[in-house]
Amino acid sequence: MAISVLIPTVLRKYTSGTDQVVAHGASVREVLQDLERQFTGFSQNLYEADGELKAFVNIYVNEEDIRFLQDLQTPVQPNDTVTILPAIAGG
């Protein structure tokens, strides 16, 4: 199923500058895998060596943080929006 994914500025170099793309999958994990299939190298900034999401990467489905849902197994439906939002440190 087609899912809209909002791409943060830091990852747009993989999507040729596009801020929103369509990916397919039944869960957040499958959507992220499809993004890697479409945009080689995309996921290298999302995962630790053990395959877990990096601590500073926040992902939302329709504005709901997946950490409070089913994490990467969170199901997605047509017309859902997945937002990838890396935390920004500053000081």
matplotlib code that plots the C-alpha trace (Angstrom):
import matplotlib.pyplot as plt

x = [0.0, 1.2, 2.3, 3.4, 6.7, 8.0, 11.8, 13.8, 16.3, 19.3, 18.1, 17.0, 20.3, 19.2, 15.8, 17.2, 16.0, 12.4, 10.7, 7.9, 8.0, 5.7, 6.8, 5.1, 4.7, 2.3, 4.5, 7.0, 9.8, 8.6, 8.2, 11.8, 13.0, 11.2, 12.8, 16.2, 15.3, 14.3, 17.0, 20.2, 22.1, 19.0, 18.8, 22.5, 21.6, 18.7, 20.1, 22.8, 25.1, 22.7, 19.8, 18.0, 17.0, 19.5, 18.5, 18.2, 15.9, 12.2, 9.5, 5.8, 2.8, 0.1, 1.8, 2.0, 5.5, 6.1, 8.0, 4.6, 2.9, 4.5, 7.9, 9.0, 6.2, 3.6, 1.1, 0.5, -2.6, -3.2, -3.3, -1.1, 1.8, 5.1, 7.4, 11.1, 12.4, 16.0, 16.6, 18.7, 21.2, 22.3, 23.6]
y = [0.0, 3.5, 5.6, 9.2, 9.8, 13.2, 13.5, 15.7, 18.1, 16.1, 13.0, 14.8, 14.3, 10.7, 11.7, 14.3, 17.1, 15.9, 16.5, 14.0, 10.6, 7.5, 4.2, 0.9, -1.5, -2.7, -1.5, 1.3, -1.2, -2.2, 1.4, 2.2, -0.9, 0.3, 3.7, 2.0, 0.1, 3.2, 5.5, 3.5, 4.7, 6.3, 4.0, 4.3, 7.4, 5.7, 2.5, 1.4, -1.5, -3.9, -2.9, -0.8, 2.8, 5.4, 7.1, 10.5, 9.3, 9.9, 8.5, 9.4, 7.9, 10.5, 12.6, 9.6, 8.6, 5.0, 4.4, 4.7, 2.4, -0.7, 0.8, -0.4, -3.0, -0.2, -0.9, 1.7, 2.2, 3.9, 7.6, 7.5, 9.9, 8.7, 11.5, 11.0, 13.6, 13.5, 15.2, 18.3, 19.1, 22.6, 24.8]
z = [0.0, -0.8, 2.2, 2.2, 3.8, 4.9, 4.4, 6.7, 5.1, 6.2, 4.2, 1.1, -0.6, -1.1, -2.6, -5.0, -2.8, -2.6, 0.8, 0.4, -1.3, -1.6, -0.1, 0.2, 3.2, 5.8, 8.8, 9.5, 9.1, 5.6, 4.6, 5.7, 3.8, 0.7, 1.0, 1.1, -2.0, -3.8, -2.5, -1.9, 1.2, 2.7, 5.8, 6.7, 8.7, 10.5, 12.0, 14.5, 13.5, 15.4, 13.2, 15.8, 15.1, 16.2, 19.4, 17.8, 15.0, 15.7, 13.5, 13.6, 11.9, 11.6, 14.4, 16.8, 18.0, 17.0, 20.3, 22.1, 19.5, 18.2, 17.3, 13.8, 13.8, 13.9, 11.1, 8.4, 6.3, 2.9, 3.3, 6.5, 6.7, 8.1, 9.3, 9.9, 12.3, 13.5, 16.8, 16.5, 19.2, 19.9, 22.5]

ax = plt.figure().add_subplot(projection="3d")
ax.plot(x, y, z, "-o")
ax.set_aspect("equal")
plt.show()
